[in-house]
Amino acid sequence: MRILFIGDVVGRTGRAAVARILPELRKAQAVDLVVANAENSAAGIGATPATLQELRRQGVDLFTLGNHTWRKKELLDAMDGLACAARPANFPDGVPGRGAVTATLADGRKAAVLNLVGRVYMDPADCPFAAADRILPELRKVTPVILVDFHAEATSEKAALGWHLDGRCSAVIGTHTHVQTADEWILPGGTAFLSDAGMTGPAHSIIGMKRGSILEKFVRGIPGKFEVAEGPSIFSAVLVEVDDTTGKAQSITRILLRDPK
């Protein structure tokens, strides 16, 4: 199975980049399943059912979220009914939604996606390692093909989870920093790993936001409103090929495309 994972989609600019690039890329790379982190798809912070539906129309099958999951009330109200979207599984018990979702391809093959959020330099959350230990055995009863999106800040925490889960899932892909890393490889047990898939959004920006207000904060210490930048965009993703029977990764390839529109 060939799984395309798209890094954090940021605002309207990111959604437009997906619309322009994904259909042809999916065809050219013979992609079976598309997963996207969409936690910033609505105005650069949070997601709504409408932004997820728009991305679904462009060819995204499943979604992961992150620390901004509850920024938009519309998603909070709708989360229980969204079978295509996973919020972090290590959020406290009783919150809406599900921490893992599955997809069934037209030929009957199944794949699962587990979403976790980190704890280093992040808001408080339950232990992602314990959550993965608890959930992965249940997912493996459904399918050996399991992708984990670890939405975390520290590369050390991401690497630790990769090693912790090596051989128990198909891939551990990091999100959250909006900067694509170059450390993709397949761990000895067969789990593909990448610290961060990067961002799909405005290229002439500071991690997707207009530069002015962020520069004011760093240079002069004056806070301002963060807004999604416009102009040319980048499309960041990673393609993982997985053995359908064993769930082990066979290859992992970073994708970074520049969209001039």
JOFENZI-V534963 format. One record per residue. RES is the residue in three letters. SS is DSSP state (H for helix, E for strand, - for the rest). Layout:
[[RES,SS] [RES,SS]]
//
This chain:
[[MET,-] [ARG,E] [ILE,E] [LEU,E] [PHE,E] [ILE,E] [GLY,-] [ASP,E] [VAL,E] [VAL,-] [GLY,H] [ARG,H] [THR,H] [GLY,H] [ARG,H] [ALA,H] [ALA,H] [VAL,H] [ALA,H] [ARG,H] [ILE,H] [LEU,H] [PRO,H] [GLU,H] [LEU,H] [ARG,H] [LYS,H] [ALA,H] [GLN,-] [ALA,-] [VAL,-] [ASP,-] [LEU,E] [VAL,E] [VAL,E] [ALA,E] [ASN,E] [ALA,-] [GLU,-] [ASN,-] [SER,-] [ALA,-] [ALA,-] [GLY,-] [ILE,-] [GLY,-] [ALA,-] [THR,-] [PRO,H] [ALA,H] [THR,H] [LEU,H] [GLN,H] [GLU,H] [LEU,H] [ARG,H] [ARG,H] [GLN,-] [GLY,-] [VAL,-] [ASP,-] [LEU,E] [PHE,E] [THR,E] [LEU,-] [GLY,-] [ASN,-] [HIS,-] [THR,H] [TRP,H] [ARG,H] [LYS,-] [LYS,H] [GLU,H] [LEU,H] [LEU,H] [ASP,H] [ALA,H] [MET,H] [ASP,H] [GLY,H] [LEU,-] [ALA,-] [CYS,-] [ALA,E] [ALA,E] [ARG,-] [PRO,-] [ALA,-] [ASN,-] [PHE,-] [PRO,-] [ASP,-] [GLY,-] [VAL,-] [PRO,-] [GLY,-] [ARG,-] [GLY,-] [ALA,E] [VAL,E] [THR,E] [ALA,E] [THR,E] [LEU,-] [ALA,-] [ASP,-] [GLY,-] [ARG,-] [LYS,E] [ALA,E] [ALA,E] [VAL,E] [LEU,E] [ASN,E] [LEU,E] [VAL,E] [GLY,-] [ARG,-] [VAL,-] [TYR,-] [MET,-] [ASP,-] [PRO,-] [ALA,-] [ASP,-] [CYS,-] [PRO,H] [PHE,H] [ALA,H] [ALA,H] [ALA,H] [ASP,H] [ARG,H] [ILE,H] [LEU,H] [PRO,H] [GLU,H] [LEU,H] [ARG,H] [LYS,-] [VAL,-] [THR,-] [PRO,-] [VAL,-] [ILE,E] [LEU,E] [VAL,E] [ASP,E] [PHE,E] [HIS,E] [ALA,-] [GLU,-] [ALA,-] [THR,H] [SER,H] [GLU,H] [LYS,H] [ALA,H] [ALA,H] [LEU,H] [GLY,H] [TRP,H] [HIS,H] [LEU,H] [ASP,E] [GLY,-] [ARG,-] [CYS,E] [SER,-] [ALA,E] [VAL,E] [ILE,E] [GLY,E] [THR,E] [HIS,-] [THR,-] [HIS,-] [VAL,-] [GLN,-] [THR,-] [ALA,-] [ASP,-] [GLU,-] [TRP,E] [ILE,E] [LEU,-] [PRO,-] [GLY,-] [GLY,-] [THR,-] [ALA,E] [PHE,E] [LEU,E] [SER,-] [ASP,-] [ALA,-] [GLY,-] [MET,E] [THR,E] [GLY,E] [PRO,E] [ALA,-] [HIS,-] [SER,-] [ILE,E] [ILE,-] [GLY,-] [MET,E] [LYS,-] [ARG,H] [GLY,H] [SER,H] [ILE,H] [LEU,H] [GLU,H] [LYS,H] [PHE,H] [VAL,H] [ARG,H] [GLY,-] [ILE,-] [PRO,-] [GLY,-] [LYS,-] [PHE,-] [GLU,-] [VAL,E] [ALA,-] [GLU,-] [GLY,-] [PRO,-] [SER,E] [ILE,E] [PHE,E] [SER,E] [ALA,E] [VAL,E] [LEU,E] [VAL,E] [GLU,E] [VAL,E] [ASP,-] [ASP,-] [THR,-] [THR,-] [GLY,-] [LYS,-] [ALA,E] [GLN,E] [SER,E] [ILE,E] [THR,E] [ARG,E] [ILE,E] [LEU,E] [LEU,E] [ARG,E] [ASP,E] [PRO,-] [LYS,-]]
//
